[in-house]
Amino acid sequence: MDYLSTVKVAYPKLTLYAFHLKHSLSQKPKTPVENANHLWLKCQQLGKQLGVTGLENLPKLIEEAKNQKNSITGEILPERFLEFTVIKHENNLRLSGEANPLEIHDTYALDLTLRYPHPEVQLTDLGGLNPDNYLLSKNIKASLGQTLVFFAQPVGKIDNYQTFADACAKVLLSEQTFGELNFKCQAQGQLLGSPIFEYNNDADSPEEQCHLLIWLNTHSETTKLETDGKYYYPLIDLLLCRSKIIYARSEAIWCHQQARAAYSDLEKYKQEFKEQKNNPIDLKFEKFNQWLNEIPEISFNYVDYLRDLELHKTTIKTNSKNYRLYLDKLKNVCIKSDNLEFLSNFLELALDTFVEQINTDLAYLTPGQNLFDQMIATIRGIVEVEQAQRDRSLERKIQVLGTAFGGGAIVSGVVTQHIDKPFTQTNFKYLVHHPLVLSLLWSFLATFVFGLVAWLVTKPKPKRTKGK
C-alpha cells in the first residue's frame, strides 16, 4: 500500500536525544573535557541553518547559567525548555520546537525536538523535521551516541503498522540514506498503549550508529500519557545507559584490536630472538640493548589495554544495572497492554554478549602479559651477563696493563739512578751498551714480565664439573 499518498499524520515531532561526555577519568575532578560544549555548538549551527536566533544563542545562555544543572533532574536553563519557531519553512508548514540541555552525572544530554504543530501533514513533508539529515549521528557526532524518536498520530487507514513505520523512516532519513545505512527494523513493542518500532544500522561506533524509534499514536490514552510526561526522564536515563553501554563496547573492541597488534609485535620479537643465536655476540648485545628500550614500551601499552578492557566491562555491567532500574521505572508509568520486551532484549545483549565477549578477549590476552614479562626478563638477564663479562674482561686488562707499566716504571727508575754518563758523550758505535739504553731495555722487559705474570694470575679458573 502506498502510504505516502494515502495517509497523513497529525502533530508529528522528531526528538534527538544526544549524549556527550562532560567528565572523564583521565581529567582532573570537576574539570570538563576539552570539547564538553560540543552539543550546544551543534544546536548553534542548526539555529544558523534554520534562522532561529534562540538556538544560535544557546551556548551563551548555558554559559550564563554557569554550565551547571539547577535541579535534581538535570536541567541547565532556568526556564527548562528553550522554545523556538522557524519563521520560514517549506510547504507553508510552520516548524517549531524546543531544546532542553541537561547534565546527567558525568554527561551532557540534549533533548532537541522539531515538530509540525498541524493536524494533518503529508508523509512526504516529514523530511523537514530532519533538514539535510542534520540530526543523524554522523553529523551530530555526540561522543556517547544518540537516539532519534519520531512520534505522530496516523490519519487514515493503516493495514500494517510496521510497513507504515518503514515509510516514515525512509522519509525522515531519505530513502537513499535508509539504504546506505543498511537500516532495518530490529524489534517492535508497545509504549503507553501505542506501537513502537526500533530501527538500527548496528554500527559499532556511537558516532556512526543510527538508532531510531518510530512511535505511532494509535491509542486514546497515548496522547494524554505522552503529554503528561511521566515517561520522559526514565526514558532519557535509559537511553543514556544504552549509549554508555554501546560506547564502552566500542572502546573495548578498539582496545582488543590494539592489544592484538601489540601481541603480534611481541611474536615478531620472539621469532627474531630465536634467530639471534647464530649471530656474533657483539651484534646480539647491541640488538638486545635496543630491544630493552622497545619492548617495555609495548608491554606497558599492552597492560594498559588489558586494564581498559576491565574498565569497559565494569562500565557495561554498571550501566546495565542502571538500565534495569530505569526500565522498571518506565514500566511503572506504562499501561497493562504495553510491551517493552525490545528494551529488555538490549539488556540481555549487553550482559550475555558484550560482557562475555570481553571476558573471552581477556582470557586470551592475559597470558600475553606474562610472556612480555618473561621475554623482558630473559633479554635483560642475557644483557647483564654479557655486560658483566665485558666488565670483568676490561677490569682484567686494566689490572694487567697497570701491573705491567707499574713494574716497568719501577725497574726503569731503579736503573736510571745509576746512570752517570751523559748521553751526548756516548759513541754511537757502542750505543747499545749505554746505561740509558740499557735502562729502557730493562724497562720494556720488566713491563712484559710483570704483564705476563698479571695475566696468568688474573686468568679465570675453569669451572669444576660435578664428581671431579
DAUR-V966537 format. One record per residue. N is the residue number from 0. SS is DSSP state (helix for helix, strand for strand, loop for the rest). PHI is phi in degrees with one decimal (* if undefined). PSI is psi in whole degrees, -180 to 180 (999 if undefined). Layout:
N/SS/PHI/PSI ; N/SS/PHI/PSI
//
This chain:
0/loop/*/136 ; 1/loop/-86.5/93 ; 2/helix/-74.3/-22 ; 3/helix/-61.4/-31 ; 4/helix/-106.5/-14 ; 5/helix/-107.9/-19 ; 6/loop/-125.5/141 ; 7/strand/-116.2/175 ; 8/strand/-130.3/153 ; 9/strand/-109.2/133 ; 10/strand/49.5/53 ; 11/strand/-71.8/146 ; 12/strand/-145.6/148 ; 13/strand/-123.1/123 ; 14/strand/-113.9/131 ; 15/strand/-99.5/122 ; 16/strand/-109.3/104 ; 17/strand/-115.2/147 ; 18/strand/-131.8/128 ; 19/strand/-134.4/134 ; 20/strand/-65.2/130 ; 21/loop/-97.1/-44 ; 22/loop/-119.7/147 ; 23/loop/-131.5/154 ; 24/loop/-62.5/-26 ; 25/loop/-78.5/-10 ; 26/loop/-98.1/162 ; 27/loop/-66.9/152 ; 28/loop/-55.0/138 ; 29/loop/65.9/12 ; 30/loop/-101.4/117 ; 31/loop/-65.8/154 ; 32/loop/-66.6/167 ; 33/loop/-58.9/-42 ; 34/loop/-111.7/42 ; 35/loop/-61.0/-29 ; 36/loop/-89.7/22 ; 37/helix/-56.6/-45 ; 38/helix/-64.8/-37 ; 39/helix/-67.9/-35 ; 40/helix/-69.2/-33 ; 41/helix/-64.8/-39 ; 42/helix/-64.0/-39 ; 43/helix/-61.8/-43 ; 44/helix/-63.0/-43 ; 45/helix/-64.4/-38 ; 46/helix/-61.0/-40 ; 47/helix/-66.1/-40 ; 48/helix/-65.3/-39 ; 49/helix/-91.7/-9 ; 50/loop/74.4/36 ; 51/loop/-108.1/109 ; 52/helix/-62.6/-38 ; 53/helix/-57.7/-46 ; 54/helix/-67.0/-37 ; 55/helix/-61.3/-33 ; 56/loop/-90.4/2 ; 57/helix/-57.2/-46 ; 58/helix/-57.9/-38 ; 59/helix/-67.1/-41 ; 60/helix/-64.2/-39 ; 61/helix/-69.3/-38 ; 62/helix/-64.6/-40 ; 63/helix/-65.3/-28 ; 64/loop/-83.4/8 ; 65/loop/65.7/22 ; 66/loop/54.6/31 ; 67/loop/-129.3/145 ; 68/loop/-68.0/145 ; 69/loop/-113.4/11 ; 70/loop/-152.1/166 ; 71/loop/-66.5/-25 ; 72/loop/-84.7/-6 ; 73/loop/103.4/2 ; 74/strand/-63.3/142 ; 75/loop/-99.9/-43 ; 76/loop/-77.1/139 ; 77/loop/-58.3/-36 ; 78/loop/-89.9/9 ; 79/loop/69.2/-72 ; 80/loop/-101.5/141 ; 81/strand/-100.8/105 ; 82/strand/-88.4/148 ; 83/strand/-151.4/162 ; 84/strand/-137.1/135 ; 85/strand/-86.3/119 ; 86/loop/-66.1/-46 ; 87/loop/-114.5/131 ; 88/loop/-151.5/161 ; 89/helix/-70.7/156 ; 90/helix/59.1/26 ; 91/helix/58.8/23 ; 92/loop/-95.5/139 ; 93/loop/-90.8/116 ; 94/strand/-96.8/126 ; 95/strand/-133.2/-180 ; 96/strand/173.1/-171 ; 97/strand/-154.8/154 ; 98/strand/-123.3/137 ; 99/strand/-130.2/95 ; 100/strand/-77.4/137 ; 101/strand/-131.2/155 ; 102/strand/-122.1/112 ; 103/strand/-118.0/104 ; 104/loop/57.9/-114 ; 105/loop/-97.3/17 ; 106/strand/-131.0/141 ; 107/strand/-90.8/135 ; 108/strand/-123.6/146 ; 109/strand/-126.4/125 ; 110/strand/-106.8/105 ; 111/strand/-118.3/119 ; 112/strand/-117.3/132 ; 113/strand/-116.4/134 ; 114/strand/-140.9/155 ; 115/strand/-107.5/108 ; 116/loop/-81.2/56 ; 117/loop/-125.6/144 ; 118/loop/-72.9/-18 ; 119/loop/-142.8/122 ; 120/strand/-135.4/131 ; 121/strand/-65.3/143 ; 122/helix/-59.5/-35 ; 123/helix/-64.6/-16 ; 124/helix/-91.1/-4 ; 125/helix/-66.8/-22 ; 126/helix/-58.9/-24 ; 127/helix/-66.6/-18 ; 128/helix/-76.4/-14 ; 129/helix/-132.0/68 ; 130/helix/-58.1/123 ; 131/helix/53.5/31 ; 132/helix/56.7/29 ; 133/loop/-63.2/-31 ; 134/loop/-84.2/1 ; 135/loop/-71.8/155 ; 136/helix/-60.6/-32 ; 137/helix/-66.7/-20 ; 138/helix/-99.0/-39 ; 139/helix/-71.4/-42 ; 140/loop/55.2/43 ; 141/loop/-68.5/134 ; 142/loop/-62.2/-33 ; 143/loop/-99.5/-2 ; 144/strand/101.8/-173 ; 145/strand/-159.1/170 ; 146/strand/-140.7/137 ; 147/strand/-104.2/135 ; 148/strand/-124.3/119 ; 149/strand/-102.5/130 ; 150/strand/-131.2/127 ; 151/strand/-161.8/158 ; 152/strand/-104.8/119 ; 153/strand/-64.3/141 ; 154/strand/-120.5/103 ; 155/loop/133.0/179 ; 156/loop/-82.6/130 ; 157/loop/-119.0/117 ; 158/loop/-83.6/-35 ; 159/loop/-141.7/112 ; 160/helix/-67.6/-34 ; 161/helix/-66.9/-41 ; 162/helix/-62.0/-39 ; 163/helix/-66.0/-41 ; 164/helix/-63.3/-39 ; 165/helix/-58.8/-43 ; 166/helix/-62.6/-42 ; 167/helix/-62.9/-44 ; 168/helix/-63.6/-40 ; 169/helix/-67.0/-31 ; 170/helix/-76.3/-41 ; 171/helix/-63.5/-37 ; 172/helix/-101.3/-16 ; 173/loop/83.4/140 ; 174/helix/-62.2/-33 ; 175/helix/-65.5/-47 ; 176/helix/-64.0/-39 ; 177/helix/-55.1/-43 ; 178/helix/-74.4/-41 ; 179/helix/-63.7/-35 ; 180/loop/-79.0/-5 ; 181/loop/55.0/45 ; 182/loop/-74.6/140 ; 183/strand/-155.1/156 ; 184/strand/-80.3/118 ; 185/strand/-93.4/-30 ; 186/strand/-160.2/165 ; 187/strand/-144.4/156 ; 188/strand/-157.0/-154 ; 189/strand/-144.3/129 ; 190/strand/-129.3/126 ; 191/loop/54.1/34 ; 192/loop/91.9/-5 ; 193/strand/-122.8/152 ; 194/strand/-68.2/144 ; 195/strand/-135.0/137 ; 196/strand/-121.6/137 ; 197/strand/-106.9/127 ; 198/strand/-119.1/146 ; 199/strand/-158.2/157 ; 200/loop/-109.3/2 ; 201/loop/58.3/30 ; 202/loop/-72.9/146 ; 203/loop/-73.1/-40 ; 204/loop/-77.4/135 ; 205/loop/-59.6/-32 ; 206/loop/-77.1/-10 ; 207/loop/-113.4/-19 ; 208/loop/-73.4/131 ; 209/loop/-111.5/109 ; 210/strand/-113.5/120 ; 211/strand/-132.0/134 ; 212/strand/-113.3/124 ; 213/strand/-101.9/112 ; 214/strand/-114.9/115 ; 215/strand/-102.7/125 ; 216/loop/-82.3/98 ; 217/loop/-123.4/6 ; 218/loop/-119.7/146 ; 219/loop/-63.5/-28 ; 220/loop/-87.3/-17 ; 221/helix/-62.4/-47 ; 222/helix/-58.5/-45 ; 223/helix/-63.9/-47 ; 224/helix/-69.1/-35 ; 225/helix/-69.4/-40 ; 226/helix/-67.4/-36 ; 227/helix/-60.5/-37 ; 228/loop/78.5/15 ; 229/loop/-68.6/-20 ; 230/loop/-79.5/-15 ; 231/helix/-59.2/-59 ; 232/helix/-71.8/-39 ; 233/helix/-58.5/-37 ; 234/helix/-68.4/-44 ; 235/helix/-61.4/-46 ; 236/helix/-62.9/-39 ; 237/helix/-65.1/-43 ; 238/helix/-67.2/-33 ; 239/helix/-64.4/-45 ; 240/helix/-60.3/-41 ; 241/helix/-60.2/-46 ; 242/helix/-63.9/-40 ; 243/helix/-65.5/-36 ; 244/helix/-66.3/-45 ; 245/helix/-61.6/-42 ; 246/helix/-63.2/-47 ; 247/helix/-62.1/-39 ; 248/helix/-64.7/-42 ; 249/helix/-60.6/-44 ; 250/helix/-66.7/-35 ; 251/helix/-65.7/-39 ; 252/helix/-61.9/-43 ; 253/helix/-63.7/-45 ; 254/helix/-60.4/-41 ; 255/helix/-63.0/-42 ; 256/helix/-63.6/-43 ; 257/helix/-67.2/-40 ; 258/helix/-64.7/-40 ; 259/helix/-62.4/-40 ; 260/helix/-64.7/-42 ; 261/helix/-64.2/-40 ; 262/helix/-65.2/-37 ; 263/helix/-63.4/-39 ; 264/helix/-62.6/-40 ; 265/helix/-63.1/-39 ; 266/helix/-61.4/-35 ; 267/helix/-66.2/-40 ; 268/helix/-64.1/-39 ; 269/helix/-59.2/-47 ; 270/helix/-64.0/-43 ; 271/helix/-68.5/-32 ; 272/helix/-61.2/-41 ; 273/helix/-65.1/-32 ; 274/helix/-78.5/-13 ; 275/helix/-77.7/-14 ; 276/helix/-63.3/-26 ; 277/helix/-93.7/-2 ; 278/loop/-84.5/155 ; 279/loop/-57.8/151 ; 280/helix/-60.7/-35 ; 281/helix/-65.6/-40 ; 282/helix/-66.7/-42 ; 283/helix/-63.4/-42 ; 284/helix/-61.8/-43 ; 285/helix/-65.7/-43 ; 286/helix/-64.5/-44 ; 287/helix/-66.8/-37 ; 288/helix/-62.5/-38 ; 289/helix/-64.9/-42 ; 290/helix/-64.8/-34 ; 291/helix/-65.9/-17 ; 292/helix/-89.8/-27 ; 293/helix/-93.5/-48 ; 294/helix/-64.9/-42 ; 295/helix/-58.5/-35 ; 296/helix/-66.5/-43 ; 297/helix/-64.0/-41 ; 298/helix/-63.0/-41 ; 299/helix/-62.4/-44 ; 300/helix/-63.6/-39 ; 301/helix/-60.2/-46 ; 302/helix/-62.7/-38 ; 303/helix/-60.2/-43 ; 304/helix/-64.3/-40 ; 305/helix/-65.1/-41 ; 306/helix/-63.3/-43 ; 307/helix/-65.5/-35 ; 308/helix/-60.8/-41 ; 309/helix/-63.9/-41 ; 310/helix/-64.6/-42 ; 311/helix/-67.5/-35 ; 312/helix/-64.0/-42 ; 313/helix/-62.8/-40 ; 314/helix/-61.5/-44 ; 315/helix/-64.3/-44 ; 316/helix/-67.0/-40 ; 317/helix/-65.9/-45 ; 318/helix/-73.0/-25 ; 319/helix/-66.5/-39 ; 320/helix/-63.5/-44 ; 321/helix/-67.7/-37 ; 322/helix/-57.9/-44 ; 323/helix/-63.0/-39 ; 324/helix/-62.7/-47 ; 325/helix/-72.7/-29 ; 326/helix/-65.4/-40 ; 327/helix/-63.8/-39 ; 328/helix/-64.4/-39 ; 329/helix/-65.6/-40 ; 330/helix/-63.8/-29 ; 331/helix/-69.0/-22 ; 332/loop/-100.8/0 ; 333/loop/-83.9/168 ; 334/loop/-96.7/169 ; 335/loop/-60.4/-33 ; 336/loop/-80.6/-5 ; 337/loop/-66.8/153 ; 338/strand/-135.8/107 ; 339/loop/-109.7/29 ; 340/helix/-61.3/-33 ; 341/helix/-64.7/-28 ; 342/helix/-76.7/-37 ; 343/helix/-66.7/-33 ; 344/helix/-61.9/-35 ; 345/helix/-65.6/-37 ; 346/helix/-62.1/-42 ; 347/helix/-65.1/-38 ; 348/helix/-62.0/-42 ; 349/helix/-63.1/-45 ; 350/helix/-83.0/-41 ; 351/helix/-83.8/-24 ; 352/helix/-113.2/-56 ; 353/helix/-64.0/-50 ; 354/helix/-66.1/-43 ; 355/helix/-65.4/-33 ; 356/helix/-65.2/-41 ; 357/helix/-65.3/-40 ; 358/helix/-59.7/-42 ; 359/helix/-65.0/-44 ; 360/helix/-60.7/-43 ; 361/helix/-65.5/-37 ; 362/helix/-61.5/-36 ; 363/helix/-79.1/-35 ; 364/helix/-88.8/-30 ; 365/helix/-58.6/-42 ; 366/helix/-58.9/-26 ; 367/helix/-63.0/-28 ; 368/helix/-62.8/-43 ; 369/helix/-65.5/-36 ; 370/helix/-64.3/-41 ; 371/helix/-59.1/-48 ; 372/helix/-61.9/-43 ; 373/helix/-65.3/-40 ; 374/helix/-67.5/-42 ; 375/helix/-63.0/-43 ; 376/helix/-64.0/-41 ; 377/helix/-63.8/-48 ; 378/helix/-64.9/-41 ; 379/helix/-63.7/-39 ; 380/helix/-62.9/-44 ; 381/helix/-62.4/-44 ; 382/helix/-64.9/-41 ; 383/helix/-66.1/-41 ; 384/helix/-63.3/-46 ; 385/helix/-64.6/-40 ; 386/helix/-65.4/-39 ; 387/helix/-64.2/-42 ; 388/helix/-62.4/-41 ; 389/helix/-65.1/-39 ; 390/helix/-65.1/-42 ; 391/helix/-64.8/-40 ; 392/helix/-63.2/-42 ; 393/helix/-66.9/-40 ; 394/helix/-62.8/-40 ; 395/helix/-64.8/-42 ; 396/helix/-61.2/-41 ; 397/helix/-65.3/-40 ; 398/helix/-63.4/-46 ; 399/helix/-62.5/-49 ; 400/helix/-65.9/-40 ; 401/helix/-62.8/-45 ; 402/helix/-65.0/-43 ; 403/helix/-63.7/-52 ; 404/helix/-68.9/-34 ; 405/helix/-65.2/-46 ; 406/helix/-63.8/-42 ; 407/helix/-62.1/-39 ; 408/helix/-67.1/-39 ; 409/helix/-63.5/-49 ; 410/helix/-60.9/-44 ; 411/helix/-60.8/-40 ; 412/helix/-65.6/-40 ; 413/helix/-65.7/-46 ; 414/helix/-64.7/-41 ; 415/helix/-62.8/-30 ; 416/loop/-62.4/-24 ; 417/loop/-96.7/8 ; 418/loop/-83.0/118 ; 419/loop/-124.1/5 ; 420/loop/-111.9/119 ; 421/loop/-60.5/146 ; 422/helix/-69.2/-28 ; 423/helix/-73.5/-20 ; 424/helix/-93.1/7 ; 425/loop/-87.5/139 ; 426/loop/-77.6/124 ; 427/helix/-62.6/-18 ; 428/helix/-66.4/-32 ; 429/helix/-110.8/32 ; 430/helix/-59.6/-36 ; 431/helix/-67.0/-21 ; 432/helix/-90.7/-2 ; 433/loop/-68.9/140 ; 434/helix/-57.6/-35 ; 435/helix/-66.1/-42 ; 436/helix/-67.0/-41 ; 437/helix/-62.8/-36 ; 438/helix/-65.9/-38 ; 439/helix/-65.2/-42 ; 440/helix/-63.2/-44 ; 441/helix/-63.7/-35 ; 442/helix/-65.6/-46 ; 443/helix/-62.4/-42 ; 444/helix/-64.1/-42 ; 445/helix/-65.4/-39 ; 446/helix/-60.5/-43 ; 447/helix/-65.0/-44 ; 448/helix/-65.9/-48 ; 449/helix/-62.4/-39 ; 450/helix/-64.4/-40 ; 451/helix/-64.8/-42 ; 452/helix/-63.6/-44 ; 453/helix/-63.6/-39 ; 454/helix/-63.4/-42 ; 455/helix/-69.3/-37 ; 456/helix/-69.3/-40 ; 457/helix/-88.2/1 ; 458/loop/-64.0/127 ; 459/loop/-58.8/138 ; 460/loop/-82.7/139 ; 461/loop/-65.4/143 ; 462/loop/-69.6/138 ; 463/loop/-83.0/136 ; 464/loop/-85.4/157 ; 465/loop/-61.1/140 ; 466/loop/89.4/0 ; 467/loop/-123.0/999
//
